[in-house]
Amino acid sequence: MREPVDARGLSSEEAVARRRADGSNALPSPRPPPAWREFVGEFTHFFALLFWVASGLAFVAGLPQLGVAVLLVLVLNAVFGFVQQQRAERAAERLKDLLPRRATVVRDGVARVVPAEDLVRGDLVKLVEGDLVSADADIVEAHGLAVDVSSLTGESVPDHPGVGSSVFAGSFVVEGESFAVVTATGARTRLAEIAGITFTAHAPVTPLRRELDRLAKTLAVVAVVVGIAFFVVSLVVGTPASDGFLFAVGVTVAVVPCGLLPTVTLSLAIGAQRMAGRHALVRNLEAVETLGSTTFICTDKTGTLTRNEMAVVEVWAPQGRARITGEGYEPVAEVTCEPSEARAAVRHIASVGRACSSGRIVESAGRWGHHGDPMEAALDALAHRVGADDVIGQVTARFPFDPRRRRMSVVVGDSVLVKGAPDALLGSCGPVPGAQEALERMAGEGLRVLALATRSIDGAEVPATAEAAERDLELLGLVGLEDPPRQEAAAALAACRRAGVSVAMVTGDHPATAAAIAREVGLAGNQPVVVLGEALPADDADLGVLVDQDGIVVARVAPEDKLRIARALQVRGHVVAMTGDGVNDAPALREAAIGVAMGASGTDVAREAADLVLLDDDFATIVVAIEQGRATFANIRRFLTYHLTDNVAELAPFVVWALSGGRFPLAIGVLQVLALDIGTDIAPALALGAEPPAPHLLDRKPTRRHLVDRGLLVRAFAWLGPTEAAVSLAAFVATFLAVGWRPGESFPEGPVMAAASGAAFTGIVLGQMANAVACRSTREPVWRLRGRRNPLLWYALVAEAAMLLIFLLVEPVASLLDQAPPSSAGVAVAALALPAVVVVDAVQKRMRWRGVSSSPAPPRGS
């Protein structure tokens, strides 16, 4: 039997007791794959299969030592990748905690916002448009309610439950509002009974994932082809098949970037953590990189470019007008009426405005703020400030705000009270002298203008529809609300222009208000291009041409318009970031490459549809996210440059051996290649993935290039790689020369050969240490880089040096690698790798960027 409904809701004590008895209202969520399955996956991806094949062939060829070494590489790479993925997933879960789902509940007779997990049976909850239903509940009051139940039934048409009907966890309110009493929470909800339900479809493949898949397959094919080529060459020069296979496997292992996947995962996780520290919550790690490719931002006005701190500063009525000067949401302010006889009309307008609103001002810790919609709270503050009385009478009907009607109304006694956009209301009212002029003046001053109207009805006949209620209205007056622009908006917009990112304001506000704010924040000049939503071309191609201009203002848009704009711009090749906060914005947020939802004022549905959630609703945070996205892409390229440079140094001894027909001995062997890839190179590679954004990242246009392009290959294969290889081979030869060897003679074996190999190994490691620092920038030489920007790199270099000493000085390890500590001559030449890489890097950067003037020179330390 249903419990009787108490308008005061449960008491706090009863709510605590019921939660203790029933447990937390934890909604079901898709179970993540078990950890063991993810761990096994680290042994079965494409790169891992290469190592399995190489290890198996080594055992078959009678080379168990190599087989064990390759297996060790496979295990270490799998364990490291698994650990990093687990850390990234835990970080993502912690980030979700920054944006907990909340519910409005009435307890002790007071409406309050609580975490959804705190809901208990018997709670009286308020549901409004955009709310995700967090528990099963029975409706006790409904006004124009429409609920999307597609997550439960698959039915795309919204349901319209009335009083006595039920709503279920997992659905969300698309229109109207209601009060409902919770009947089941957590595991007892209908949602929990549906086996295997998921809330979201499979995420689309991101540009980064496509690029990584392409790169992985390309490198794998290259590795196999190069390995086969070296095997053929070894047979041609008369090398035994077993030795030739050894060389081929070594070359294959050297080309495969063992640390690619864990480094990318770590870089994305670090980028997401940094964004969270700047109030941007990334709901999909790979979206971090996509942000860096953004070329067009479609931003709302309220809350993003403005502070969303509404205050009524002017009230116009046919009898006169009033100016209101106050602080924030304080209930007291200075009110000046002209003429003074207009005060009664102003009070009546304020009273009607409060009756049409559910938002209220509240005091907390000695400071007044808002509960509910900031605009409605501003109307409540106005009523307090002018001393308006509450409208006497019970609300017998409520027609909630509709973005298509752009107004709402309530029926109280024998009156209909209406609040809405002036251009949507004035046509339903009789002519009022001066109203249009007042509207244009207030909107031109950048104020958000609302109209209040009323009409009398027969109290015995309550209108059944909004259309029946909102006709033959009498205009009471206009209310002008000020929403100050954010101080940081102008600087953020300027940064977008430097970064080559176009920005359009797409808003539901009055065109004059939108244009005034656009001028004030620097989005547009003195004569901004303003287009009304109803005037947008029907043809998508024409729409794309129209809106594809920086600084355009599109006013009075419907949610469907935002969706069309996103599609039209993306057809023209743009990577679009679209902001939104309402339930009707969700389709546009999903359509855009990056959906950006408001965390402070947005709806649950918008946040669920978005890739990025702004915890502070600030436009400047989008710019920060774009910067971090570009930094993440750059960090992945840094790692690839670093690794491919090492490839050249590792492959050079095999190339020299092959070209000499086997007469020039191998400077390093396969096990040394593995020691370089896993033992010394991995720490600096990961540190490069944590490089903070360079100061010049937003001083150039976004580029849609591949992770590996011509510039990266030239730098690695034509400059840095050959330098490392030359110094390494020079150290190898210098060791023989120091003991009296001369060209044409047979190379000494035994200790001398081991020391020479150690010298070559040392040259590669020292060259990579210099290379790690050089890879921090594609423009600046090493001596102009700021060392403190990435302290992790210096720790990584210390770790690399320690690993070098272990590989050289710990006898069992050195013997396993067939090397020994280098001689003084070998060390002296190998040490030249440090200055050689630094100098060659500086020369390459100077030659590449000499005469380039398409973008400003980056600041020092980039």
N, C-alpha and C positions, 0 to 999 in steps of 0.2 A: 504494500500500500504506500502511495506517495506521501511523504511527510508534508505537513502544512508549511506554506511559504511565509516566512517572516521578513518583512521589508527591511528590517535591520540586519538581516543576515545572521550568520553564526557569531558567537562571541569568540574572542581570541583564545580563551581557555578551552572552549569546546573544539575549535579547529586544531589546537595542539594535541588534544586527546585523541581526536579521530586520526590525525596523521600518525600518531604513535601506534594506533591499533591497526591501521590499514597500510602503513608504509608510504613511501614517496610516490608522487604521481609521475613516475618515469615512463614515458611513452615508448613503445617498441621502436626499435631502429634496426636497420639491416645489420646483420652480424658481419663483422670483418672476417676475412679468411683467417683460419688459425695460423699461429706463428710458425708451426712446423711446415705448413704448406708454403708459406712465403720463403722459409729457409731453403726448402727443397727447390723452389723456383730459382734461387741464386745458382743452382748447379745445372739448370736446364735451359737458360736463355742462350741466345745465339753465340755470344762470345764463349760461354762456358762449354758449349759443345765442341768448339775448336780445341780447347784444352783437353777435353776428354779424348778426342781423336788423336791429338799429338801424344798424349801419355800412353795410350794403347799401342800406337805404332812404335813408340820407344821400347816398350817391353817386348813387342814382337821382334824387333830388330836386335834384341840382346843388349839393350842399353838401360838396365834397370835404374841406374843412378839418375839418368835424365828423366825416366818415367816418374820416379818419386819426386823429383824436383818440380816437374810440371804439375803433378797432383798437389804439391804443397802450394804452388801459386794459385791453383784453382780454389783450394780450401781457404787460403788467406783472403783472396778476393771475395769469395762468397760470404765469409764471416764478416768482413768489413762492410760489404754492401748491405747485408742483413741488419747489422747494427745501426748503420746510418739511416736505413729506411724506417726502422723502428723508432729511432729518435725523431725523424721527421713526422711520423704519424702521431707520436705523443705530443710533439710541438703543435701540430694542427689541432689536436683535441684540446690542448690548453688554450689555444687561440679562440676556439669556439666558446670557451667559458667567458671570454670577454664580452660576449653578446648573448646572455641567457635569454630564453623565451619567458615572457611575462604575461600576466593576466590581470584584468581589473576585477576586483572582488569587493563585495560589500560585507564588512565585518564591524560589529559594534555600532552599526548604523552609519558607518563612514566608508565611502568608496576609497579604495587604496590599490596600488599596483604591487603585486607579489610575484615571486618566481613561480612559473607554472607548476613546478614540482611540489609546491606547497599547497596546491588545491586539494580539498578533501570533500567527501560526500556531504551534501547539504549546503555547500557554499553557494551563495547567490552571486553569479558572475555576470558581468556586462560584456556583450559582444558587439563590436562595431565593424564597419567595413575594413577589410584588410587583416582582421584578427585570425590567427590560426586557432581552431578549437582544440583545447588541450585536454579535455576530459569529456566523457559522455554526460549529457545534461538534458533536462526537460525544460522547454520554453514556457515561461510564465507571462511574458510580455514581448510583443514583436511589432516592429514598425518597418514595413517595406523590406522584410528580411529575405535575402537570397543566399543560399549556401552551396558552394562547390563541393560535391561529394565524389568527384572522379577518382580520388585516391582510394576510395573504398569500393565503389561500384563500377568504375570505368565509364559511367554516364557523364557525358560532357555538358549536358544541359543542367544549369543550376537548379537546385530544389528550392521550394518556397514554403518552408515549414511555418505553421502558425502556432498559436497558444495550445499547449497540450501535446505538441509534437516533440520529437527528440532530435538533437544534434549529436554528432559523434566525433570523438577525437580523430585527428587526421584530416578533417574537412576544414574549410575556411570560409569566412564571410565575404561575399563579393559585393553585397549591397545591403543597406539598411542597418538596423541595430536591434538588439533585444536584450532581455534579462532571462537568465536560465538558471535552474538549480542543478548542481552536479549530482549525478546518480552513480557514476562509476569512475574510478581513477586507475591509472597504471595498468597492471596486468589484467584487471577486471573489465577493461573497456572492450568495445566491439573490435577495435583495431587490433588488440592483442590476440583476438581469436582467429584472425585471418592469417593462415599459415603462409610464410614466405613473402609477406607484403613488403614492398619497398616504397620509399617516398619519392624517389627521383629516378628518372631514366638514366641509362648509361651516358656519361658525360661525352661530349663530342671530342674527337681527337684534336688536340691543340697544335698550333704551328710548331712549337718546340718538339712535341712528341714525333710529329712527322719528320722533322729535321733530324732528330736523333736516330730514328729508325733508318732513314736514308744514309746517314753517316756510318752507322754501325755496319750496315750491309756493304757499303762501299769499302770500308776499311777491312772487313773480313775477306772480301773478294781479293783485294789488293794483297793482303797477307798470304792468302793461299797461292795466288799467282806468282808472287815473288818467291815464295818457298819452293814451288815446283820448278821455277826457272833456275834457282840456285842448285837444286838437286840435279837437273839436267846438265848444268855447267860442270858440276863436280864429276859426273860420270864422263863427260867429254875429255876432261883433263886427266883422267885416269885414276881418280880417287875411288877407293873401295866404296861399294854401295852403302855399307853401314856408316862410314864417315860422311858420305854425301848426304845421307838422310839426317845425320846429326846436324850438319850445317843448315839443311832445309828447315828443320824444326826450329833451330835457333833463330833463323830469319823470320819465320812465321810468328813466333812468340814476341820477337822484338817489335813487329809492326802493330800487333794488337794492343790497343790502349787499355791496359788492365784496370786503370782507375777511372775510366770515363764515367760509368754509371754512378758509382758512389760520389764522385766529385760533383756531378750535375745535381744529384739529390741534395747533397749538402749545401750547394750554392743556392738552390731554390729555397731550402728551409731557412737559411740565413737571411735571404731576401724577405721571406714572409715574416720572420721575427722582427727584422728592422722596420718593416711597414707597420707591424702591430705597435711598435714603440712610437710610431708617428700617427697613430689612430686610424690605420687602414687595415682591416681584417680581410685576408685573402682566403677564400673558401676553397680554392683549388690551386695547389702549389705551382702547377705548370702555367697558370694564368699570370704568374709573376713575370715571366719572360714576355708574354703577349702584350702586357702593359707597355713595355718598352717600344713596341712597334706602333703605338697609337698615333694616328694622323689627324683625327677629328674627334672633338668632344662636343656632345650635345648636352648642355647643362640646364638644369632648372634654375630659377631665380631664388625662390624663397628657401633660406636655410643653407644654400651652397654659396651663392654670391652675397647673400645677406645673412644677418645673425639669427634670424627667426626669433627675435625678441620683440613681439608685437606690442605696440602702444597706440591707443587712440589719441590723436593730437588735434583732430578737428571734427566737429559735428555740424552738418548743414541741415537746416529745416526751412520750410517756406517762411517761417516767422523770424528767422535770423540764423546766426551761427555762433558756435562756441569754440574757443581755443583752450586746449587742455595741456598743461605743463606739469609733468610729474617724473618720478624716477622709477623705471622698470615697471614692476607689477604692484607697486605700493598702492594701497586703497585710498590714499589722500593725494591731492594735487591742486594746483592753482587753476581755477576755471574762470574764464572771462567770456561773458555772453554779450553779443552785440545784435540788437539792443537787449537790455536786461530782461525784457518781457519774454524773450525766447527761452528762458531757463526751463519753463514748464514743458515746452515742446522737446527740449533736449533731454529732460528727465524721462519723458515718455518713450523717446527713441531708445534710450539706454535700457529702460525696463524691457522693451520688446526684444532688444538684442540679447539680453541675458536669458529671456524666456526661450529664445530660439537656439540656445547654446547649452552644451553640457560641460564644457571646460570651465574651470574655476581657478581663482587664485588661492594659494595656500601659503601659510607661514611655517617655516621650518628653520630652527636654529636662529631665530631672530631675523630671518630674511624672507621676503615674499617672492614666491615663484609661481609656476603654473602647473596645474594638473589637467591633463588632457590637451586638446588642441590649443596652441599658443594664441591664435587669433581669437578663439572663443574666450579664453582666459582674459584677454585684453578687453573684451566687451564686458566681462564681469567686473574687471577693475574700473571701467568707465562708470558702470552703474553705482559702484561704491563711491566714486569720486564726485559724482553729481548728486548723490543722495537719492537715487531712484528707488521706488518701491518695487517689490516683487509683484509679478502679475498674479492676481488672485484667481484661483480656479484650478481645476484638475485638467491635465492634458488628456484629452479624449482621443486624439489621433496625432500621429507624427509621420511626416513624410521626409525621410532623411535626404541629405544632400546627394544629388546625382550629378556626375560630371557632364552629362549631356544637357540636363536642365540648368545646371550651375546655380541651383538654389535649393532651399529646404523650407519646410513650414511645419507649424504645430497648430492644433485646434484647441483653444482654451475657452470653455464656456460658449459664448455666442460669437466668438471672434476667430478669424484665421490670422496668424502672425507669420510673416514671411521674411526671410533673410537670404540675400543672394547677390550675384554680380549685377551691377547697375544695368548693363546692356541686355541682361536676360530678364530684368524686372520692369524696366521703364516702359517697355512695350505693352505690359499687362496692366499698367496704371493709367489713369487719366492724366491729361497734360498738367504739368506743374511749372509755372514760370520760374526761370532761373535754375532749374535742376540740371539741365544739360550743360550750361555754362559752369556751374559749380563742379560737376563731374570732370569736365575737361581741365579745369584749373587744378583740382586736387591731384588728378592723375599726372598732369604735367609736372607737378612738384615731386613726383616719385612716390606718392602715397598709394597704398592699396585701398580701394574704395569698395564699400559694401552699401547696399541699399536695403532699407527696412520699409515694409509695407504691411497693410492690414485690410481686412474687409469684414463686415458683419454677416452672420449667417443665422439661420433658424437653429437654435440650440438643440432642437429635437432631431435634426437631420444632419448627421456628421458626414462630410464628404467622403466618398469611398476611394477616390483616387487623388493624386497630386494635381492632375489637370483640372479636376472639378473644384479643388480647394483654391488653387492659385490663379484665379481669374477675377476680373472686375475689381482690381486692387486699388487702394488709395495709398499713394506714396507718403510715408511719414518723414523721410529724410535720408541723408547720406552720412556715412561714417568714414573718415579718413584715418587709416592706420599707417604708422611709420614702422618700417623694418630696416634699421640702419645697415648699410653695406658693411661687409667684413673689411677690416683695415688691411688684411693681407691679400684681399682679392685682386687688387690692382697689380701688385708685384707678381702674383701667380699668373695672371693673364699675360703680363709682359714676358714671363718665363716661357709660356706656351708659344708666344710668337718667336722668341729666340730659338726655340726647339723645333720650329716648323710645324707646330700642331695648331690647326684651325679650331676655333671655338664658336659655337652658335648657342644663343639662349633660346630654349624651347620651353615655353611657360604657358600656363592657363590664365595668366593675369591680363589686365587691360593693356592694350598696346602702348598707350601713353605712359603708364606706370613702368612697363618693361623697358621702354626706350629711355626713360629718365634714369633708371638704375644702370642700364647699359652704358650711358654716357658717364655716369658718376664713377663707375668702377673701371672705366677704360676699355670696356669690351668693344665699344663703337665710338665713332667720332661725333661731332655735333649734329650730323644728319644721318642717323643710323638707318639701315635698310630694315624696315618693319613689314612683316607679312602676316596676315591673319590666317588662322587655321582653315577657315571656310573658303579662303581664296587660293589654297594650294592647288596646283595642277592635278588633274585626275590621272594623267599619264606619269608613270614612275620615272621615265627617262627625263621628262621635263621637270619633274620635282627634284631630281638629283642635280640638274643644272642650276635650278633656282637656289637651293639651299647650300650648294657647295661654294660658299664664300665666307671668309673669316669675318666675324662680327655681326652676322645677320641675326635679327630678332624675329622669332616666330611666336606670335601671341595667340591667346585663345585657342590653344591646340586641344584636340581630343586625344585620348589614349591611342586611338587607331592611327592618328596622324604621326605619333612618335614611332610607331612600328613601321609605317611606310617610309619615314625619313631615314631610319636606320638601314632599311633594305636598299633604298635608293642610293645612299652614300656608299654602301659596301659594294654595290654593283659598279660604282665608279672607281673602285680600287682602294677605298679608304679602310683603315682599321678603326672602327668607330667605338668610342666609349660613350654609353648612354646612361644618364642619371635618372633616377625615379624613386618614388617613395610610396605610391599607392598600389592597390591591388590591380588596377587596370594598367599599370606600367609594366607588369610582369612580362607580357609578350615581347615588348620592346627590349627589356633587359635581357631576355633569352636570345633575341635575334641579334643583338649587338655583339661584336667580338668581345667586348668587356662591358658587362652590366654592372653598374655602380648604384648601390642602394644606400639610403640614409639609415644609419644605425640609431641615431638619437630620436628622429621623428618619423622614420619610415614604418611601413607595415611589415608584419611577419612574412607575408607572401612575397613582397618585393625583395626582402633579404634572402628568402629561399631561392629566388630566381637569379640572384646576382652572383657575379664572380668576385666582386670587391664590395665590402661594406665599410662606409665611412663612419667611424664611431663618433666623430664630431660634426658630421654633415658639412664639412668645410671643403670648398673647391680647391683650396691650396693643397689639401691632402691628396687629391687626384694627381697633381703635379709631382708631389713627392713620390707617389707610387710609380708614375711614369719614369722618373729618374732611377728608382731602384730597379725597375724592369730592365732598363737599358744597362744598368750596372751588372745585372745578373747575366745578360747575354754576353757582355764584354768579358766577364769572369770565365765563362765557359770557353770563349775564344782564347783567353790567356792560357788556360790549362792545355788546350789543344796545341797552341804554339809551343808551349813548354815541352809537351810530350813528343810532337813531331820533330822538334830539334834534337831531342835525345835519340829518336829513331835513326836520324842520319848518322850520329856518332856511333851508334851501336851497329849499324849496317855497314859502315865504311870498312872495318876490318874484313868482313866477308867479301865485299866488292874487290878490295885489293888482293885478297887471296885468290879470288876467281880470275881476275885479270892477269895475275902473275902465273896462272896455271899451277897454283899450289906451291910455287917456289918461295913466296913470301909467307911466313907463318901467320896464323891467326893471332891478332893482338889480344883479343878477348874471346872467351868461349861462351857456350850457351848458358851455362850456370851463372856466369858473370852477368850476362844479359838479364837473366831473371833477378839476380841480386840488385841490379840497377833499377829495374822496373818496380820491384816490390819493396826492396830494402831502403834505397836512398831517395828515389824520386817521388814517392807517394805523399810524403809530408808536405813538401813545398807545393805540390800540385793542389792539395786540399787547401792550403793557405791562400793560394791565388784565387780559389773559389770564394774566399771571404773578403776580398778586396773591397773597400767601401767605394761609393760612387765618386768618380773623378769630378773636379769642379767644372770641367768644360762639357759634361755630358749633355746638358740642355742648351748648348750653344750651337747646335747643328741640327739639320733636318733628320727625321727618322729614316733609316735605311732598311729595306727588306732584303738583306743579303743572307747568304747561307752561312752556317757556322764556319765552314771551311771554304774560303774563296781564294782568288788568285793572290791577293796581297798577303794573306796568311801563309800560303804555300811558298811564295817567293822568300818571305822573311825566314821561314824555317829551313827550306831546302837549299836556298841559294846564298844565304848569309850566315845565320847563326849556326846551323847544323854543320856545314863544311868547316867553320872555324873550330868548333869543338872537335870534330874528327881530325883536322890537321894537327892540332896541338896534341891530341891523344896519341896519334901515330908517331908524331915527332918525339914524344916522351918514350914511346916504345923503342924507336930506333936509337935514341940518345943513350939508352941503357946499354945497348950493344957497343956503340961507339966508345963509351967510357971504359970498356974492358978490352979495347984493342981491335974489335971487329971492324972490317972494312968491306964496302960493297963488292959483291962478287964472291965473297967467301960464304961458306956454310954458316948458318946461324947457330950460335951456341945453344945447347939444350940445358936441362937441369935447373939449378938455382938461378942462373942468369935469365933464362927464359921466364921463370916464375916472377922474378923481380921486374922484368920488362913488361909482363902482362899486368903486374900491379901498378906500374907507372901509367900504362894506358888507361887502366880502370880509374886511377886517381885523376887523370886529366879530364875524363868524361864527367866525373862527379864534381870537380871544381868548376868546370865549364857550366854544368847545370845549376850550380849555386849562383853564378853570375847571371845565367839565363833567367832564373826565377825572379831576380830583382829587375832585370831588363824587361820582362814580360808584363810588369805592372803598368806600362804605358806603351802606346804605339807611336808616340810623338816625342816624348821627353827623354833625354839621355839619363843614365843612372844617377849622375851626380846632381841632377836637378829634382830628383824625387824626394818627397818627404818621408823619412823613415818611420815616423811615429804613426802614420795613417793605418798601417797594417802590422801591428806587433806580432800577430800570429806567424807571419812570414819569418821573422827573425828567430822565433822559437823553432820553426820548422828547419831553418838552415842549421841551427845548432844541433838538432836531431840528425840531420843529414850528415854533418861532420862526424858525429859520434858513430853513426852506422859505418862510415868510411873507415874509421879507426878499427872498429870491430872486424870488418871484412879483411883488413890488412894485417892486424897485429894479433888477433886471436888465432893461434896456429891451426886448431882443427877446422875452423871456418875457412881460413885462407887455403888450407890444403884441399878442402872440398871444392873450392873455386879454382884450383890450380894456379894460384898466384902467391906472391910473397911481398913483404914491404919493399917498396922501390928504393933504388940507390939514390945517393945525393943528386946525381946528374938527372935521374928520372924525375925526382921531386922538383928540381929546379925548372925543368922544361914543363912538367905538368902544371906547375903553379902559374905559368904564363897564360893558362886558360882563363884565369880571372880577368886580367887586363885586356886580353885579346877579345873576349866576348863583349866586354864593356865598350871597347873602342869600335869594333865592327858594328855593334848595335847602334852606336851614336851616328856612325857614318851612314848606315842604312836609313835611319830615321831622317837625317838631314837631307839625303838625296831624294827620299820619297816625298817629303813635305816642302822641299824648296820650291818657292814660286807658287805654292798653293794658296789662294786668297779667297776661296769660296766660303770659308768659315773663319771666324776669328781664331787667332792663336790661343791655345789653351793657357790658363794660368799656370804658374810654377807648381810643380808637385802633382800634375795630372797623371 
